[in-house]
Amino acid sequence: MPRTARPRRSAEMPAHPRMADLARIAGVSTSTVSRALTGHPRVNPETRLRIEALARSLDYSINSTAAALRSGINQTIAVVVPYEPGARQSLTDAFFLGLIGSLADVLTERGYQMLLVRTDAGELPGAGLLVRTGKAAGLVVIGQWHQHAQLNALAAQGIPLVVWGARLEGQRYCTVGSDNLQGGRLATAHLLRSGRRRVAFIGDVSLPEVEQRYQGYLAAHRTLHVPADPALKLTEPFLPAGGLDAAQRLLALPSRCDAVFACSDVLAMALISALSAQRVRVPEEIAVVGYDDVQLAAYFSPPLDTVRQSVQAGAAALVDALLARLAGTTPPSRLLPTELIARGSVRAEPSRSAH
């Protein structure tokens, strides 16, 4: 195919051409140029290719926001990650990165663009401006944190949103999340059935998802008739420092635990590193199960036993729910199954195993 000749700018051609300039050169209406550059089916392919080539030759780029306002169609979805100052969980967190990357893939497949937004959790209602000003058609919020009331307020304002999180009482917004109660049961039962009897729990139960994992932890103890020791419940944030602090606290207890259920893989891996530094062997002396199944978990030493919540399935469910909301329906909240992945951080103790 011959290359399209680059037209020479005349004295009348502005340095930054407008859509009207392209229409004049191409000999068509501005509405035809607009349709061609947004892929409208009413423009025949030959005309569309000619206008696209002309736009490239003149370094013209369409203003997508203005185009969305003109057409009434907004193809941008804002992915909002609240920043909780107390937790200080970074966007570089492995689970965040996995979910954000999967959301980007799914949105691209659906023909949408992704706008990534980091906002203070206490100012979450401000995210509604992204929709009201036309910058985004709707919001995908990753994490409820402590903002249930603010999310309800956004929903009450008619802001299309869907939240990665847990189902809560009085909820007015749609959530998609893993079955945290089931995940907590799976992790704890795996440790108890390996013969462990003093299973510690590490996580911040003030967060809705973690509270549900803790309830699963307690349920597994009841089912297998093993008392849960309240002294082994440690509140720690989803940060490497939380795993390091937990190791020090556990080793200082008068009666040592023989297993740990950590509510994230980041916590679990930091804990194992800290235990190793104190010459405590995992899994021989203390078995460890994490949560999330981030990519690094399979390559850690020892490879981490963990509860998998699929970021690919979660991203697809979040996008599907939001697009349904944008289409005028009220999508139901979804609970995705969790799965125990056994690798090498738990070793069975046959003589003491529970059945």
C-alpha positions as CSV (number, residue, x, y, z in Angstrom):
1,M,0.0,0.0,0.0
2,P,1.5,3.4,-1.0
3,R,2.2,5.8,1.9
4,T,-0.1,8.7,2.2
5,A,1.7,11.9,1.3
6,R,2.0,14.4,4.1
7,P,0.3,17.6,3.0
8,R,2.4,20.7,3.4
9,R,1.0,23.2,5.8
10,S,-0.1,26.4,4.0
11,A,0.0,29.8,5.5
12,E,-3.8,29.4,6.2
13,M,-3.3,26.1,8.0
14,P,-3.0,26.7,11.8
15,A,-0.3,25.0,13.8
16,H,-3.0,23.1,15.7
17,P,-5.7,22.2,13.1
18,R,-9.3,21.9,14.2
19,M,-11.9,19.4,13.0
20,A,-13.3,22.1,10.7
21,D,-9.9,22.4,9.0
22,L,-9.8,18.6,8.4
23,A,-13.4,18.8,7.0
24,R,-12.4,21.6,4.6
25,I,-9.4,19.8,3.3
26,A,-11.2,16.5,2.9
27,G,-14.2,18.1,1.3
28,V,-16.7,16.7,3.9
29,S,-18.7,18.0,6.8
30,T,-17.4,18.3,10.3
31,S,-19.9,15.7,11.4
32,T,-18.5,13.2,8.9
33,V,-15.0,13.9,10.3
34,S,-16.2,13.4,13.8
35,R,-17.9,10.1,12.9
36,A,-14.9,8.8,11.0
37,L,-12.5,9.5,13.8
38,T,-14.7,7.8,16.4
39,G,-15.4,4.7,14.2
40,H,-19.1,5.4,13.6
41,P,-20.6,2.7,11.3
42,R,-22.4,5.3,9.1
43,V,-19.1,6.4,7.5
44,N,-18.0,4.1,4.7
45,P,-14.6,2.5,5.1
46,E,-12.9,4.3,2.3
47,T,-13.9,7.8,3.6
48,R,-12.9,6.8,7.1
49,L,-9.4,5.6,6.1
50,R,-8.9,8.8,4.1
51,I,-9.9,11.0,7.0
52,E,-7.8,9.0,9.5
53,A,-4.7,9.3,7.2
54,L,-5.3,13.0,6.8
55,A,-5.6,13.4,10.6
56,R,-2.3,11.6,11.1
57,S,-0.5,13.6,8.5
58,L,-1.5,16.9,10.2
59,D,-0.8,15.6,13.8
60,Y,-4.4,16.0,14.6
61,S,-5.8,14.1,17.7
62,I,-9.4,14.1,18.6
63,N,-10.4,15.5,22.0
64,S,-12.0,12.3,23.4
65,T,-13.7,14.2,26.3
66,A,-15.3,16.7,23.9
67,A,-16.3,14.0,21.5
68,A,-18.0,12.1,24.3
69,L,-19.9,15.2,25.3
70,R,-21.0,15.7,21.7
71,S,-22.0,12.2,21.1
72,G,-23.5,11.4,24.5
73,I,-21.2,8.3,24.7
74,N,-18.4,8.2,27.2
75,Q,-16.0,5.3,26.8
76,T,-13.9,6.0,29.9
77,I,-14.2,4.1,33.2
78,A,-12.5,5.5,36.3
79,V,-10.8,2.9,38.5
80,V,-10.6,4.5,41.9
81,V,-8.2,3.2,44.6
82,P,-8.9,4.9,47.9
83,Y,-5.8,5.8,50.0
84,E,-6.3,4.9,53.6
85,P,-3.7,7.0,55.6
86,G,-3.7,4.6,58.5
87,A,-3.0,1.5,56.3
88,R,-0.6,3.2,53.9
89,Q,-1.2,0.4,51.4
90,S,0.6,1.4,48.2
91,L,-0.5,1.0,44.6
92,T,2.5,-1.2,44.2
93,D,0.8,-3.8,46.4
94,A,0.9,-7.0,44.4
95,F,-2.9,-7.7,44.7
96,F,-3.7,-4.1,43.7
97,L,-1.4,-4.4,40.6
98,G,-2.9,-7.7,39.6
99,L,-6.5,-6.5,39.8
100,I,-5.7,-3.1,38.1
101,G,-3.9,-4.9,35.3
102,S,-6.8,-7.3,34.8
103,L,-9.3,-4.4,34.8
104,A,-7.3,-2.6,32.1
105,D,-7.3,-5.8,30.0
106,V,-11.1,-6.3,30.3
107,L,-11.9,-2.7,29.7
108,T,-9.8,-2.6,26.6
109,E,-11.5,-5.8,25.3
110,R,-14.9,-4.1,25.9
111,G,-13.8,-1.0,24.0
112,Y,-13.3,1.3,27.0
113,Q,-10.4,3.3,28.3
114,M,-9.3,3.2,31.9
115,L,-8.6,6.3,34.1
116,L,-6.7,5.3,37.2
117,V,-7.5,7.5,40.2
118,R,-5.9,7.6,43.7
119,T,-7.9,9.5,46.2
120,D,-8.0,10.0,49.9
121,A,-10.4,7.6,51.4
122,G,-11.9,10.4,53.5
123,E,-12.7,12.4,50.4
124,L,-14.3,9.5,48.4
125,P,-17.5,11.4,47.5
126,G,-15.3,13.7,45.4
127,A,-14.8,10.8,43.0
128,G,-18.4,11.4,41.9
129,L,-17.2,14.6,40.1
130,L,-15.5,12.4,37.6
131,V,-18.9,11.3,36.4
132,R,-20.7,14.6,36.9
133,T,-18.1,16.5,34.8
134,G,-18.0,13.8,32.0
135,K,-14.5,12.6,32.6
136,A,-15.8,9.1,33.2
137,A,-19.0,7.2,32.6
138,G,-18.8,5.2,35.9
139,L,-16.5,4.1,38.7
140,V,-14.9,0.9,39.7
141,V,-13.8,1.3,43.4
142,I,-11.2,-1.1,44.6
143,G,-11.7,-1.6,48.3
144,Q,-14.3,-0.6,50.8
145,W,-11.9,0.1,53.7
146,H,-14.0,2.0,56.2
147,Q,-16.0,4.0,53.6
148,H,-19.3,2.0,53.5
149,A,-21.3,5.1,54.4
150,Q,-19.6,7.3,51.7
151,L,-20.1,4.6,49.1
152,N,-23.8,4.5,50.0
153,A,-23.9,8.3,49.6
154,L,-22.4,8.1,46.1
155,A,-24.9,5.4,45.1
156,A,-27.7,7.6,46.5
157,Q,-26.6,10.4,44.2
158,G,-27.1,8.2,41.2
159,I,-23.4,7.8,40.5
160,P,-22.9,4.5,38.5
161,L,-20.3,2.5,40.6
162,V,-19.4,-1.0,41.5
163,V,-17.1,-1.9,44.4
164,W,-14.5,-4.6,45.0
165,G,-15.4,-5.7,48.5
166,A,-17.7,-7.5,50.9
167,R,-21.5,-7.5,51.1
168,L,-22.6,-5.4,54.0
169,E,-25.8,-4.7,55.8
170,G,-27.7,-1.7,54.4
171,Q,-25.6,-1.7,51.2
172,R,-27.0,0.5,48.3
173,Y,-24.2,-0.2,45.9
174,C,-23.1,-3.3,44.0
175,T,-20.1,-5.3,45.2
176,V,-18.0,-8.0,43.6
177,G,-15.7,-9.9,45.8
178,S,-14.4,-13.3,46.8
179,D,-16.1,-15.4,49.4
180,N,-14.0,-14.3,52.3
181,L,-15.9,-16.5,54.8
182,Q,-15.2,-19.6,52.7
183,G,-11.6,-18.4,52.2
184,G,-11.0,-18.1,55.9
185,R,-12.5,-21.6,56.5
186,L,-10.3,-23.1,53.8
187,A,-7.1,-21.6,55.1
188,T,-7.7,-22.5,58.7
189,A,-9.0,-26.0,58.1
190,H,-6.0,-26.7,55.9
191,L,-3.7,-25.8,58.9
192,L,-5.8,-27.7,61.5
193,R,-6.0,-30.8,59.3
194,S,-2.2,-30.8,58.9
195,G,-2.1,-31.4,62.7
196,R,-1.5,-27.8,63.9
197,R,-3.4,-26.8,67.0
198,R,-2.4,-23.2,67.8
199,V,-3.3,-21.3,64.7
200,A,-2.6,-17.5,64.8
201,F,-4.7,-15.0,62.8
202,I,-3.0,-11.9,61.3
203,G,-5.1,-9.1,59.8
204,D,-7.1,-5.9,60.5
205,V,-10.6,-7.1,61.3
206,S,-11.9,-3.5,61.2
207,L,-11.9,-4.0,57.4
208,P,-15.0,-5.8,56.2
209,E,-13.3,-8.4,54.1
210,V,-10.8,-9.3,56.8
211,E,-13.6,-9.6,59.4
212,Q,-15.3,-12.1,57.2
213,R,-12.0,-14.1,56.9
214,Y,-11.7,-14.1,60.7
215,Q,-15.3,-15.5,61.0
216,G,-14.2,-18.3,58.6
217,Y,-11.2,-18.9,60.8
218,L,-13.4,-19.3,63.9
219,A,-15.9,-21.5,61.9
220,A,-13.1,-23.9,61.0
221,H,-12.1,-24.2,64.6
222,R,-15.6,-25.0,65.6
223,T,-16.1,-27.5,62.8
224,L,-12.9,-29.4,63.7
225,H,-13.5,-29.1,67.5
226,V,-10.3,-27.2,68.2
227,P,-10.5,-24.2,70.6
228,A,-9.4,-20.9,69.1
229,D,-7.1,-18.9,71.4
230,P,-8.0,-15.2,71.4
231,A,-4.4,-14.3,72.3
232,L,-3.4,-15.5,68.8
233,K,-5.5,-12.9,67.0
234,L,-3.1,-10.1,65.9
235,T,-4.2,-6.9,64.3
236,E,-1.8,-5.8,61.5
237,P,-2.1,-3.7,58.3
238,F,-1.6,-5.1,54.8
239,L,2.0,-4.1,54.7
240,P,5.4,-5.9,54.9
241,A,6.0,-4.1,58.2
242,G,2.8,-5.8,59.5
243,G,4.4,-9.2,58.9
244,L,7.6,-8.3,60.5
245,D,5.8,-6.9,63.6
246,A,3.6,-10.0,63.8
247,A,6.7,-12.3,63.9
248,Q,8.1,-10.4,66.9
249,R,4.8,-10.5,68.7
250,L,4.2,-14.2,68.1
251,L,7.7,-15.2,69.2
252,A,7.2,-13.2,72.4
253,L,4.1,-15.1,73.5
254,P,4.5,-17.4,76.5
255,S,3.0,-20.2,74.5
256,R,4.2,-20.3,70.9
257,C,1.8,-20.9,67.9
258,D,2.5,-23.7,65.5
259,A,0.7,-22.2,62.5
260,V,-0.4,-18.8,61.0
261,F,-3.2,-17.7,58.8
262,A,-2.1,-14.3,57.3
263,C,-4.8,-12.3,55.6
264,S,-2.6,-11.4,52.6
265,D,0.3,-13.0,50.8
266,V,2.4,-9.8,51.5
267,L,1.8,-10.3,55.2
268,A,2.6,-14.0,54.9
269,M,5.8,-13.6,53.0
270,A,7.1,-10.8,55.3
271,L,6.3,-13.0,58.3
272,I,8.2,-16.0,56.9
273,S,11.2,-13.8,56.2
274,A,11.2,-12.5,59.7
275,L,10.8,-16.0,61.2
276,S,13.7,-17.3,59.1
277,A,15.8,-14.4,60.4
278,Q,15.1,-15.7,63.9
279,R,16.0,-19.3,62.8
280,V,12.4,-20.4,63.0
281,R,11.8,-22.9,60.3
282,V,8.7,-22.8,58.0
283,P,6.9,-25.1,57.7
284,E,8.7,-27.5,60.1
285,E,8.1,-25.3,63.3
286,I,5.4,-22.9,62.1
287,A,3.2,-23.5,59.1
288,V,1.9,-20.5,57.2
289,V,-1.0,-19.9,54.8
290,G,-1.5,-16.6,53.0
291,Y,-4.4,-15.0,51.0
292,D,-4.7,-13.7,47.4
293,D,-2.3,-16.0,45.5
294,V,-0.3,-13.2,44.0
295,Q,2.2,-14.2,41.3
296,L,5.2,-14.2,43.6
297,A,3.6,-16.6,46.0
298,A,4.5,-19.6,43.8
299,Y,8.2,-18.6,43.6
300,F,8.7,-17.7,47.2
301,S,10.8,-19.9,49.5
302,P,9.1,-22.0,50.6
303,P,6.4,-21.7,47.9
304,L,3.4,-20.3,49.7
305,D,0.2,-22.1,50.5
306,T,-2.5,-19.6,50.0
307,V,-6.2,-18.9,49.2
308,R,-6.7,-17.8,45.6
309,Q,-9.1,-15.1,44.7
310,S,-9.0,-14.8,40.9
311,V,-8.2,-11.3,39.8
312,Q,-9.2,-12.2,36.2
313,A,-12.6,-13.4,37.2
314,G,-13.0,-10.4,39.6
315,A,-12.1,-7.9,36.9
316,A,-14.5,-9.3,34.4
317,A,-17.3,-9.4,37.0
318,L,-16.7,-5.8,38.0
319,V,-16.7,-4.5,34.5
320,D,-19.8,-6.5,33.6
321,A,-21.7,-5.2,36.6
322,L,-20.8,-1.6,35.9
323,L,-21.7,-1.9,32.2
324,A,-25.1,-3.4,33.3
325,R,-25.5,-0.4,35.6
326,L,-24.7,2.0,32.8
327,A,-27.3,0.2,30.6
328,G,-30.0,1.1,33.2
329,T,-30.3,-2.2,35.1
330,T,-29.5,-2.9,38.7
331,P,-26.9,-5.7,38.8
332,P,-26.8,-8.0,41.8
333,S,-23.7,-8.2,44.0
334,R,-21.6,-11.2,43.2
335,L,-19.6,-13.5,45.5
336,L,-16.8,-15.3,43.7
337,P,-15.5,-18.7,44.9
338,T,-12.1,-19.0,46.6
339,E,-9.7,-21.9,46.3
340,L,-7.0,-23.3,48.5
341,I,-3.6,-23.6,46.8
342,A,-1.2,-26.0,48.6
343,R,2.5,-25.6,47.8
344,G,5.1,-25.9,50.5
345,S,4.6,-23.6,53.5
346,V,2.4,-26.2,55.3
347,R,3.6,-29.7,56.2
348,A,1.3,-32.3,57.5
349,E,1.9,-33.8,61.0
350,P,0.2,-37.2,60.5
351,S,0.4,-38.2,64.2
352,R,-1.7,-35.2,65.2
353,S,-3.9,-34.6,62.1
354,A,-7.6,-33.8,62.5
355,H,-10.2,-35.6,60.4
